[in-house]
Every structure is written in C-alpha cells, then in structure tokens.
Amino acid sequence: MRFFKHGDSLAIVLPERLRKRSSVNENDEYEFFELGPGVFTIVEKTQLESRLKQSVMADLFSRLAQ
C-alpha cells in the first residue's frame, strides 16, 4: 500500500488484488482505528454499526436478566 497527499488529508492506495479480495468499492465508508503504535484496522461502517447494536443489545439483556 502507498500513502499520498489528497487535499488536506492523507489517502491510502489499495492494491487491486486486495480490493477484490475484500470487496471494497469506491465510495464505501470505513472507520479507521489505531490499535497501537503503527498498528491500524479499518471497519466498514455498516458492519461497525451492526456490531455495536448487537453489543449494546446483549449488554442490555444481560443487565435485565440480573
């Protein structure tokens, strides 16, 4: 991968083989997280929202069951 300046931001060039394997498409929205110094992950926003909802619901049901 390669980083480059894009306006006031820094962009990442995703190689085509990786794009195809991960099903990433132009205009998809992702969140970028730093897990530690120099270690990053990206998560598709719809997946993140779905997992957060599941987590919140599981926590709520757990609290109600107590």
Phi and psi in radians as a Rosetta constraint file:
Dihedral C 1 N 2 CA 2 C 2 CIRCULARHARMONIC -2.413 0.35
Dihedral N 2 CA 2 C 2 N 3 CIRCULARHARMONIC 2.483 0.35
Dihedral C 2 N 3 CA 3 C 3 CIRCULARHARMONIC -1.789 0.35
Dihedral N 3 CA 3 C 3 N 4 CIRCULARHARMONIC 2.567 0.35
Dihedral C 3 N 4 CA 4 C 4 CIRCULARHARMONIC -2.618 0.35
Dihedral N 4 CA 4 C 4 N 5 CIRCULARHARMONIC 2.740 0.35
Dihedral C 4 N 5 CA 5 C 5 CIRCULARHARMONIC -1.288 0.35
Dihedral N 5 CA 5 C 5 N 6 CIRCULARHARMONIC 2.317 0.35
Dihedral C 5 N 6 CA 6 C 6 CIRCULARHARMONIC -2.372 0.35
Dihedral N 6 CA 6 C 6 N 7 CIRCULARHARMONIC 1.649 0.35
Dihedral C 6 N 7 CA 7 C 7 CIRCULARHARMONIC 1.139 0.35
Dihedral N 7 CA 7 C 7 N 8 CIRCULARHARMONIC -2.223 0.35
Dihedral C 7 N 8 CA 8 C 8 CIRCULARHARMONIC -1.607 0.35
Dihedral N 8 CA 8 C 8 N 9 CIRCULARHARMONIC 0.171 0.35
Dihedral C 8 N 9 CA 9 C 9 CIRCULARHARMONIC -2.074 0.35
Dihedral N 9 CA 9 C 9 N 10 CIRCULARHARMONIC 3.012 0.35
Dihedral C 9 N 10 CA 10 C 10 CIRCULARHARMONIC -1.995 0.35
Dihedral N 10 CA 10 C 10 N 11 CIRCULARHARMONIC 2.257 0.35
Dihedral C 10 N 11 CA 11 C 11 CIRCULARHARMONIC -1.948 0.35
Dihedral N 11 CA 11 C 11 N 12 CIRCULARHARMONIC 2.784 0.35
Dihedral C 11 N 12 CA 12 C 12 CIRCULARHARMONIC -1.996 0.35
Dihedral N 12 CA 12 C 12 N 13 CIRCULARHARMONIC 2.345 0.35
Dihedral C 12 N 13 CA 13 C 13 CIRCULARHARMONIC -1.627 0.35
Dihedral N 13 CA 13 C 13 N 14 CIRCULARHARMONIC 2.106 0.35
Dihedral C 13 N 14 CA 14 C 14 CIRCULARHARMONIC -1.707 0.35
Dihedral N 14 CA 14 C 14 N 15 CIRCULARHARMONIC 2.084 0.35
Dihedral C 14 N 15 CA 15 C 15 CIRCULARHARMONIC -1.011 0.35
Dihedral N 15 CA 15 C 15 N 16 CIRCULARHARMONIC 2.536 0.35
Dihedral C 15 N 16 CA 16 C 16 CIRCULARHARMONIC -0.994 0.35
Dihedral N 16 CA 16 C 16 N 17 CIRCULARHARMONIC -0.718 0.35
Dihedral C 16 N 17 CA 17 C 17 CIRCULARHARMONIC -1.086 0.35
Dihedral N 17 CA 17 C 17 N 18 CIRCULARHARMONIC -0.646 0.35
Dihedral C 17 N 18 CA 18 C 18 CIRCULARHARMONIC -1.277 0.35
Dihedral N 18 CA 18 C 18 N 19 CIRCULARHARMONIC -0.687 0.35
Dihedral C 18 N 19 CA 19 C 19 CIRCULARHARMONIC -1.043 0.35
Dihedral N 19 CA 19 C 19 N 20 CIRCULARHARMONIC -0.800 0.35
Dihedral C 19 N 20 CA 20 C 20 CIRCULARHARMONIC -1.124 0.35
Dihedral N 20 CA 20 C 20 N 21 CIRCULARHARMONIC -0.749 0.35
Dihedral C 20 N 21 CA 21 C 21 CIRCULARHARMONIC -1.164 0.35
Dihedral N 21 CA 21 C 21 N 22 CIRCULARHARMONIC -0.546 0.35
Dihedral C 21 N 22 CA 22 C 22 CIRCULARHARMONIC -1.742 0.35
Dihedral N 22 CA 22 C 22 N 23 CIRCULARHARMONIC -0.051 0.35
Dihedral C 22 N 23 CA 23 C 23 CIRCULARHARMONIC 1.084 0.35
Dihedral N 23 CA 23 C 23 N 24 CIRCULARHARMONIC 0.470 0.35
Dihedral C 23 N 24 CA 24 C 24 CIRCULARHARMONIC -1.341 0.35
Dihedral N 24 CA 24 C 24 N 25 CIRCULARHARMONIC 2.344 0.35
Dihedral C 24 N 25 CA 25 C 25 CIRCULARHARMONIC -2.185 0.35
Dihedral N 25 CA 25 C 25 N 26 CIRCULARHARMONIC 2.768 0.35
Dihedral C 25 N 26 CA 26 C 26 CIRCULARHARMONIC -0.983 0.35
Dihedral N 26 CA 26 C 26 N 27 CIRCULARHARMONIC 2.418 0.35
Dihedral C 26 N 27 CA 27 C 27 CIRCULARHARMONIC 1.301 0.35
Dihedral N 27 CA 27 C 27 N 28 CIRCULARHARMONIC 0.035 0.35
Dihedral C 27 N 28 CA 28 C 28 CIRCULARHARMONIC -1.119 0.35
Dihedral N 28 CA 28 C 28 N 29 CIRCULARHARMONIC 2.604 0.35
Dihedral C 28 N 29 CA 29 C 29 CIRCULARHARMONIC -1.899 0.35
Dihedral N 29 CA 29 C 29 N 30 CIRCULARHARMONIC 2.248 0.35
Dihedral C 29 N 30 CA 30 C 30 CIRCULARHARMONIC -2.248 0.35
Dihedral N 30 CA 30 C 30 N 31 CIRCULARHARMONIC 2.696 0.35
Dihedral C 30 N 31 CA 31 C 31 CIRCULARHARMONIC -1.820 0.35
Dihedral N 31 CA 31 C 31 N 32 CIRCULARHARMONIC 2.498 0.35
Dihedral C 31 N 32 CA 32 C 32 CIRCULARHARMONIC -1.976 0.35
Dihedral N 32 CA 32 C 32 N 33 CIRCULARHARMONIC 2.151 0.35
Dihedral C 32 N 33 CA 33 C 33 CIRCULARHARMONIC -2.147 0.35
Dihedral N 33 CA 33 C 33 N 34 CIRCULARHARMONIC 2.418 0.35
Dihedral C 33 N 34 CA 34 C 34 CIRCULARHARMONIC -1.654 0.35
Dihedral N 34 CA 34 C 34 N 35 CIRCULARHARMONIC 2.029 0.35
Dihedral C 34 N 35 CA 35 C 35 CIRCULARHARMONIC -1.464 0.35
Dihedral N 35 CA 35 C 35 N 36 CIRCULARHARMONIC -0.443 0.35
Dihedral C 35 N 36 CA 36 C 36 CIRCULARHARMONIC -3.040 0.35
Dihedral N 36 CA 36 C 36 N 37 CIRCULARHARMONIC 3.092 0.35
Dihedral C 36 N 37 CA 37 C 37 CIRCULARHARMONIC -0.983 0.35
Dihedral N 37 CA 37 C 37 N 38 CIRCULARHARMONIC 1.995 0.35
Dihedral C 37 N 38 CA 38 C 38 CIRCULARHARMONIC 1.360 0.35
Dihedral N 38 CA 38 C 38 N 39 CIRCULARHARMONIC 0.105 0.35
Dihedral C 38 N 39 CA 39 C 39 CIRCULARHARMONIC -2.073 0.35
Dihedral N 39 CA 39 C 39 N 40 CIRCULARHARMONIC 2.084 0.35
Dihedral C 39 N 40 CA 40 C 40 CIRCULARHARMONIC -2.243 0.35
Dihedral N 40 CA 40 C 40 N 41 CIRCULARHARMONIC 2.771 0.35
Dihedral C 40 N 41 CA 41 C 41 CIRCULARHARMONIC -2.455 0.35
Dihedral N 41 CA 41 C 41 N 42 CIRCULARHARMONIC 2.681 0.35
Dihedral C 41 N 42 CA 42 C 42 CIRCULARHARMONIC -2.132 0.35
Dihedral N 42 CA 42 C 42 N 43 CIRCULARHARMONIC 2.528 0.35
Dihedral C 42 N 43 CA 43 C 43 CIRCULARHARMONIC -2.322 0.35
Dihedral N 43 CA 43 C 43 N 44 CIRCULARHARMONIC 2.294 0.35
Dihedral C 43 N 44 CA 44 C 44 CIRCULARHARMONIC -1.066 0.35
Dihedral N 44 CA 44 C 44 N 45 CIRCULARHARMONIC 2.333 0.35
Dihedral C 44 N 45 CA 45 C 45 CIRCULARHARMONIC -0.996 0.35
Dihedral N 45 CA 45 C 45 N 46 CIRCULARHARMONIC -0.716 0.35
Dihedral C 45 N 46 CA 46 C 46 CIRCULARHARMONIC -1.133 0.35
Dihedral N 46 CA 46 C 46 N 47 CIRCULARHARMONIC -0.644 0.35
Dihedral C 46 N 47 CA 47 C 47 CIRCULARHARMONIC -1.173 0.35
Dihedral N 47 CA 47 C 47 N 48 CIRCULARHARMONIC -0.721 0.35
Dihedral C 47 N 48 CA 48 C 48 CIRCULARHARMONIC -1.097 0.35
Dihedral N 48 CA 48 C 48 N 49 CIRCULARHARMONIC -0.819 0.35
Dihedral C 48 N 49 CA 49 C 49 CIRCULARHARMONIC -1.062 0.35
Dihedral N 49 CA 49 C 49 N 50 CIRCULARHARMONIC -0.747 0.35
Dihedral C 49 N 50 CA 50 C 50 CIRCULARHARMONIC -1.107 0.35
Dihedral N 50 CA 50 C 50 N 51 CIRCULARHARMONIC -0.788 0.35
Dihedral C 50 N 51 CA 51 C 51 CIRCULARHARMONIC -1.181 0.35
Dihedral N 51 CA 51 C 51 N 52 CIRCULARHARMONIC -0.635 0.35
Dihedral C 51 N 52 CA 52 C 52 CIRCULARHARMONIC -1.137 0.35
Dihedral N 52 CA 52 C 52 N 53 CIRCULARHARMONIC -0.747 0.35
Dihedral C 52 N 53 CA 53 C 53 CIRCULARHARMONIC -1.072 0.35
Dihedral N 53 CA 53 C 53 N 54 CIRCULARHARMONIC -0.769 0.35
Dihedral C 53 N 54 CA 54 C 54 CIRCULARHARMONIC -1.073 0.35
Dihedral N 54 CA 54 C 54 N 55 CIRCULARHARMONIC -0.742 0.35
Dihedral C 54 N 55 CA 55 C 55 CIRCULARHARMONIC -1.139 0.35
Dihedral N 55 CA 55 C 55 N 56 CIRCULARHARMONIC -0.764 0.35
Dihedral C 55 N 56 CA 56 C 56 CIRCULARHARMONIC -1.121 0.35
Dihedral N 56 CA 56 C 56 N 57 CIRCULARHARMONIC -0.759 0.35
Dihedral C 56 N 57 CA 57 C 57 CIRCULARHARMONIC -1.137 0.35
Dihedral N 57 CA 57 C 57 N 58 CIRCULARHARMONIC -0.744 0.35
Dihedral C 57 N 58 CA 58 C 58 CIRCULARHARMONIC -1.081 0.35
Dihedral N 58 CA 58 C 58 N 59 CIRCULARHARMONIC -0.734 0.35
Dihedral C 58 N 59 CA 59 C 59 CIRCULARHARMONIC -1.116 0.35
Dihedral N 59 CA 59 C 59 N 60 CIRCULARHARMONIC -0.761 0.35
Dihedral C 59 N 60 CA 60 C 60 CIRCULARHARMONIC -1.072 0.35
Dihedral N 60 CA 60 C 60 N 61 CIRCULARHARMONIC -0.848 0.35
Dihedral C 60 N 61 CA 61 C 61 CIRCULARHARMONIC -1.116 0.35
Dihedral N 61 CA 61 C 61 N 62 CIRCULARHARMONIC -0.628 0.35
Dihedral C 61 N 62 CA 62 C 62 CIRCULARHARMONIC -1.100 0.35
Dihedral N 62 CA 62 C 62 N 63 CIRCULARHARMONIC -0.749 0.35
Dihedral C 62 N 63 CA 63 C 63 CIRCULARHARMONIC -1.183 0.35
Dihedral N 63 CA 63 C 63 N 64 CIRCULARHARMONIC -0.645 0.35
Dihedral C 63 N 64 CA 64 C 64 CIRCULARHARMONIC -1.192 0.35
Dihedral N 64 CA 64 C 64 N 65 CIRCULARHARMONIC -0.550 0.35
Dihedral C 64 N 65 CA 65 C 65 CIRCULARHARMONIC -1.314 0.35
Dihedral N 65 CA 65 C 65 N 66 CIRCULARHARMONIC -0.263 0.35
